[in-house]
Amino acid sequence: MTRSPATPLPPPKARRRLRESAALTQPQLATRVGVTPATVRAWESGRTTPRGRKREAYAKLLKTLAEEEAARLAKQEQEREREREREQDALPDPVPEPKPEPKSEPVALTPAQAFDALYAFSAPALVRQTFLLTGRREQARESVERAFQTAWERWPEVARDRDPVGWVRATAYEYALSPWQRFRPRHRHPEPPPADPGDRTLLNTLLRLPPRHRRTLVLYDGVGLDLPETAAETEASTPATANRLLHAREAVAGRLPALADPRVLHRRLAELASNERLRAAEPPAVRGGGERRARFRTRAAIAFTVALVGTTALTARTAPTHYEPPVSPGQAVRGVPHKVAPGSLSDEELELRQKLRDQMQDGPERLSPRLE
């Protein structure tokens, strides 16, 4: 008996969007599927994938939510169409417009050209955003370049992603906020602060925030993402993201009361990032660096494999071919006198030694004793 194929699931971001469009919370959806809210949170962030009966129930529920959303959108579209028809009836007859010229078909780009276009479009802004997270210009440039090098290594995956810029941004932020950055020698030497006192105070306030709160504030008030997108990129729930954002805003407003208004905070973050003249490397240099890293890792893996094979062969060549049991420890034997230390010979021993010395040392007499 063949097993029916599993019901397909939408991407994690689409799952979250369908739930929120239906005005369902994670506990409510978890109750309808029969799992815990933490499991739903993991499904929506993409950390885990549902399986078995839970997957089927989850897929059917998402399908129902998608159908309901499509019905709502169709109804809204019909209402807008009727509204446009009513407005059109109230207006005089429009003047006929000239026919548009036929559009030329888009030219297909090579992977390198598509990567260069994405890099040229988003790299400068990503460097400025990463500077708000780290406060270090060179580290911001390096983080963005490493993120784009990783994107070039996985270009088929990144090219098919719905938000390639978000993919690169998340990778750059993870690299920039990695804990091991503090152990680098360059981290011990501080960089010159911004020249403007206001920018310097705002940057110091941002750097005093916890990394998660700082990243949430930059994504929401700096980049301009909405709350669900910010929660998905930081791999947190929407309530947790909202709490982080509120705490970050309170901390900034506590030191800079003029930035209590989110619109003023957004403008000041943009000004702080724009005042620093941060330049990114050229796209061919970034692609070349990624290719060199890939070749180095490949050669290192080959060298490690060769060394492992050689070590295994040497061990097989020099290893013993049979088992040699260990020598058991000695045990005392009863009834055998202990060996005494050598001392002076007795008269009988002296006479025996002299007799042996007087006899011949070789010849048949030594082999066949005779009677005396």
C-alpha positions, 0 to 999 in steps of 0.5 A: 500500500503506497503512502499518500504524499505529505501536504505541502507547507508554505514558507515560515514567513507565510505561516506567520502572515496567514496566522496574523491575517486571521487574527489568531495568536500563537496559543490559539493556533497551538490549541487548534493544532494540538501542540504548544505555543513554543512549537508553533513559534519554532515552526514559524521561525523555520527552526523546526519542521512539523511531521506526522499527524501534526504536520497534516493538521497544521497544513490543513489549518493553514490551507483553510486560513489561506482560502479564507484570506483569498476570499476576503481579498476577492471580496475587497477587490470586488468592493473596490471595483464597484467603487471605481465603477461608481466613480467612473460613472460620475466622471465625464468620458475620458479623453482616449490616451495614446497606445503605449509603445511595446515594451522590450523583453527583459534581458536575462542576467548572468549570476555574476551580473545579478550578484553585482546588481544586488551588491551595488544596490544594498551594500552601502546601506547595509554597511551604514546599518551595521555601523549602528550595531557595532560602532566600528567602521572596519568591522561593519565593512568586513561583516557586510563583505563576509555576508555577500561572500557567503551569499555568492557561495550560496547564490542559487539559494539567495537568488530564489529567496523572496528577500535577498537583501534581508538574507544578506542583512541577517547574515551580516548582523549575525557576523557583526554581533558574534561574541568572538569579535571581542577576542580579536586584536583589532577590538582592543583598539578603539576607533575615533568616535563621530565628530558631531557631539550629538552623533557621538552621544547617540552612538554611545547610547546605542552601544550600551543597549543589549545586542538583541535590543540594539538589533531590534531597534535598528531593524524597526526604527532604522531600517523601517521593517514592521513588527512581524518582519523584525520578529522573523529576522531576529528569530523571536516571537512578536510579543518578545520583539515588541518588548525589546523595542519598548525597552530599547526606546525607553533606554534611548529616551532616558539619555536623550529625551528629544528622541522619545518620538519614534519619527525623530529617532528614525531621522536621527538614526538615518543622519548618524549612519549617513554622516559617516563616510563608509565605503564598500568594496567593489563587487568583483573584489567581493566575489573574488574574496569569496571564491578564494575562501571557497578554494582555501576551504576545499584545499584544507578539506582535501589536505585533512582527508589526505592526512587522515588517510595517511595516518590510517594507512600508517597505523594499519601498517605498524599495528600488531597483527596478533594479540599478545596477552599481558604478563600476569603479575608475580605471586609468592610460592610457598615452600621455596626458600628465599634466595640468599645473598652471595657470601664466602664459600665453604670448604666443600664449595672451595674443594669442588671449585678447585676440582672443576678447575683442575679438570680439562675444559674440552674433549670427550671427557667433558661429554662422557663422564667416567667412574672413579 
